[in-house]
Amino acid sequence: MKECGINISDQAAALVKSLPYIQQYQGKTMVIKYGGNAMLNAELKAAVIQDVILMSCLGMRIVLVHGGGPEIEAMLTAVGKESRFVKGLRYTDEETMEIVQMVLCGKVNKDITSLIQQNGGHAIGVSGIDGGMLQAVRLISDGEDLGFVGDIKIVNTSILETILNAKAIPVVSSVALGIEEASGHGLNINADLGAAKIASAMEAEKLVLMTDVPGLLRDLKNPDSLIQKISKAELEELKKTGVISKGMIPKTDCCVLALDGGVKNAHIIDGRVPHALLVGLFTDQGIGTRIER
């Protein structure tokens, strides 16, 4: 049956096929790390927001954690502040930390929250500082001082539960509250790691990392070598053989951290694909790489 060129039967069949996935996740907590090109491209941004609202309307408890590296870089350039990196991690002095906090907790967080509201969702923007949600000490990496970069030690989910119980979507910026020697300072944290720690503390059903790659590839030069499903044990073997390398190492490490913390499975999804969340989670086709305990 067709109406205005649309095959209604095919649409109905697609909805029915998604039913088992909807039932699986209904009422469950899902932590999504939102970043990369999906935050910069207007079309992809709109698709992510629509996906998140739909998932929330279907009864899923969505926690959206975001970064904002490009926006931070743009602001630093605008004020004439040169970025410095130590072993791939941004060195964050006091002036840079002020800009990080202003950009992440202010503009980026409120832009995402506003988009959700404009599209009929209900969202509340918070940072890791609010309610002492993420508490961290200063991170020392291989003896290198990174300035005001945080190593998360405590996760307090009470503010997230309050927001979720109000049927709203928490939008969390990746800034932590400093403790111990960093008491009184905000600390810059890795958004993937923040999402993994939150997912563990909430014993979430799923952690989703949105990235700018198809997922975990056996051959980086061949997109068709995508590994769609893998166990935690198999990940370690791929690291030893060099299949997992460079920027994929910290992402898979975050997934393992979440799994060890009680999360049932983690999913690395290509955020460059429109409606990647819906395709990855609610269709037989799926995209990205799913990592299971």
C-alpha positions in Angstrom: 0.0 0.0 0.0 1.4 3.4 -1.0 0.2 6.9 -0.1 1.8 9.9 -1.7 4.7 7.8 -2.9 5.4 6.4 0.6 5.2 2.6 1.1 3.2 2.5 4.4 3.6 -1.3 4.7 7.4 -0.9 4.7 7.3 1.8 7.3 5.1 -0.3 9.5 7.4 -3.3 9.1 10.4 -1.2 10.1 8.6 0.0 13.2 7.6 -3.6 14.2 11.2 -4.8 13.7 12.4 -2.1 16.1 9.9 -3.3 18.8 12.2 -5.9 20.5 15.0 -3.3 20.8 12.6 -0.7 22.3 11.4 -3.3 24.8 15.0 -4.2 25.7 15.9 -0.6 26.5 12.7 0.8 27.9 13.2 2.0 31.5 16.9 1.4 31.2 19.7 4.0 31.7 21.8 4.8 28.7 24.8 7.1 28.9 25.8 8.7 25.5 29.0 10.6 25.0 28.3 13.2 22.3 31.2 14.8 20.4 33.2 15.0 17.2 31.7 16.0 13.9 28.1 15.3 15.1 28.5 18.4 17.3 29.8 20.7 14.5 27.7 19.7 11.5 24.2 21.3 11.7 22.4 18.4 10.0 24.1 15.7 12.1 23.5 17.8 15.3 19.7 18.0 14.5 19.6 14.2 13.9 21.3 13.5 17.2 18.9 15.7 19.1 15.9 14.1 17.4 17.3 10.6 18.3 17.8 11.5 21.9 14.4 13.0 22.3 12.7 10.0 20.6 14.6 7.6 22.9 13.5 9.6 25.9 9.9 9.6 24.7 10.1 5.8 24.4 10.9 5.5 28.1 14.7 5.3 28.1 16.7 7.1 30.7 19.2 9.1 28.6 22.2 10.9 30.1 24.0 13.0 27.5 27.6 13.8 28.2 29.4 16.2 25.9 32.9 17.5 25.2 33.7 20.5 23.1 37.4 20.5 22.0 36.9 22.5 18.7 34.9 25.2 20.5 37.5 25.5 23.2 40.2 25.7 20.6 38.3 28.4 18.7 37.9 30.5 21.9 41.6 30.1 22.8 42.5 31.3 19.3 40.2 34.2 19.6 41.8 35.4 22.8 45.3 34.8 21.5 46.0 31.8 23.8 48.3 29.1 22.3 47.3 25.5 23.1 49.9 23.2 24.5 49.7 19.4 24.6 51.6 16.9 26.7 51.6 13.4 25.3 48.3 14.2 23.4 46.6 15.7 26.4 45.8 19.4 26.6 47.9 21.2 29.2 45.4 23.3 31.2 46.8 26.3 33.0 44.5 28.5 35.1 43.7 30.9 32.3 42.9 28.0 29.9 40.7 26.3 32.6 38.6 29.5 32.9 38.0 29.3 29.2 37.3 25.6 29.2 34.7 26.1 32.0 33.2 29.1 30.3 32.8 27.3 26.9 31.8 23.8 28.1 29.6 24.7 31.1 28.2 27.9 29.4 27.8 28.1 25.6 28.1 24.4 24.5 26.0 23.0 27.4 23.3 25.5 27.0 23.2 25.3 23.2 22.6 21.6 23.4 20.0 22.0 26.2 18.3 24.7 24.2 18.2 22.5 21.0 16.5 19.7 22.9 13.9 22.1 24.3 13.3 23.7 20.9 12.6 20.2 19.4 10.0 19.3 22.0 12.2 17.5 24.6 12.8 18.3 28.2 16.5 18.8 29.2 18.4 20.3 32.1 22.0 21.3 31.6 24.6 20.6 34.4 28.3 20.3 34.7 30.3 17.7 36.6 30.7 20.4 39.3 27.0 20.6 40.0 26.0 18.6 43.1 29.5 17.3 43.3 28.7 14.9 40.5 32.3 14.4 39.3 35.0 14.9 41.9 38.6 14.7 40.8 42.2 15.2 41.8 44.8 16.6 39.5 46.1 14.1 36.9 49.8 13.3 36.7 50.5 11.3 33.6 53.8 9.4 33.5 55.2 12.0 35.8 54.0 14.9 33.6 52.1 17.7 35.2 49.0 18.5 33.0 47.9 21.5 35.1 44.2 21.6 35.9 43.3 18.3 34.3 41.3 15.9 36.4 41.5 12.2 37.4 37.9 11.3 38.5 37.8 9.7 42.0 34.2 10.1 43.1 30.9 10.0 41.1 27.8 11.3 42.8 24.7 10.4 40.7 22.1 12.0 42.9 21.6 15.1 40.7 21.3 12.9 37.6 18.7 10.7 39.3 16.7 13.8 40.3 16.7 15.0 36.7 15.8 11.6 35.3 13.0 11.1 37.8 11.6 14.4 36.6 11.4 12.8 33.1 14.1 15.1 31.7 17.4 14.5 29.9 20.6 15.6 31.9 23.1 17.3 29.6 26.4 17.0 31.3 29.5 19.1 30.5 32.9 17.4 31.1 34.2 19.6 33.9 34.9 18.2 37.4 35.0 19.6 40.9 38.6 19.6 42.3 39.2 17.8 45.6 42.3 17.4 47.9 45.1 19.6 46.6 42.8 20.9 43.7 40.1 21.9 46.1 38.3 25.0 44.9 39.3 24.6 41.3 37.3 23.3 38.3 39.2 20.5 36.5 39.2 19.6 32.8 38.3 16.0 32.2 38.1 13.7 29.2 34.5 13.4 28.1 34.8 9.7 27.1 36.2 8.9 30.6 33.5 11.0 32.3 30.8 9.2 30.4 32.3 5.8 31.3 32.6 6.7 35.0 29.0 8.0 35.1 27.7 4.8 33.3 29.5 2.6 35.8 28.2 4.5 38.8 24.6 4.3 37.5 25.0 0.6 36.4 23.7 1.7 33.0 22.5 -0.8 30.5 24.7 0.8 27.8 27.5 3.2 27.2 27.6 4.8 23.7 30.6 6.7 22.5 29.9 8.8 19.3 33.1 9.2 17.3 34.4 10.2 13.8 35.3 6.7 12.7 33.2 3.7 11.6 34.1 1.8 14.7 36.8 -0.7 15.5 38.5 -1.8 12.2 40.8 -4.8 11.7 42.4 -2.8 8.9 42.4 1.0 9.3 42.6 1.4 5.5 39.5 -0.8 4.9 36.1 0.4 6.2 34.7 -3.0 5.3 36.9 -4.6 8.0 34.6 -3.2 10.7 34.3 -5.4 13.8 30.6 -5.3 14.6 30.7 -7.3 17.9 33.6 -8.2 20.2 34.1 -9.4 23.8 36.2 -7.6 26.4 38.7 -10.4 26.3 39.2 -10.2 22.5 39.9 -6.5 22.9 43.1 -7.2 24.9 44.4 -9.5 22.1 43.8 -6.9 19.5 45.7 -4.3 21.5 48.7 -6.8 21.7 48.7 -7.3 18.0 48.4 -3.6 17.2 45.0 -3.7 15.6 43.8 -1.3 18.3 46.2 1.6 18.3 46.5 5.4 18.7 43.2 7.2 19.5 41.2 4.0 19.6 43.1 2.8 22.7 41.7 5.3 25.2 38.2 4.8 23.7 38.3 1.0 24.1 39.9 1.5 27.6 36.8 3.6 28.6 34.5 0.9 27.3 36.4 -1.7 29.4 36.2 0.6 32.4 32.5 0.8 32.0 32.0 -2.9 31.6 34.2 -3.7 34.6 31.9 -1.2 36.5 28.7 -3.1 35.7 27.6 -1.7 32.4 26.1 -4.5 30.3 27.6 -3.4 26.9 29.4 -0.5 25.3 29.0 0.7 21.7 31.4 2.8 19.6 29.2 4.5 17.0 30.1 6.6 13.9 28.5 10.0 14.7 29.0 11.1 11.0 26.1 8.8 10.1 22.7 10.7 10.3 20.5 9.2 13.0 23.4 6.9 14.1 21.9 6.3 17.5 18.6 5.0 16.1 20.3 2.9 13.4 22.9 1.5 15.8 20.5 0.6 18.6 17.1 -0.2 17.1 17.7 -1.9 13.7 19.0 -5.4 12.7 21.6 -3.6 10.5 23.3 -1.8 13.2 26.5 0.3 12.9 29.7 0.7 14.8 31.3 -1.8 17.2 29.5 -3.3 20.2 31.7 -4.5 23.1 30.2 -7.0 25.6 31.4 -8.5 28.8 
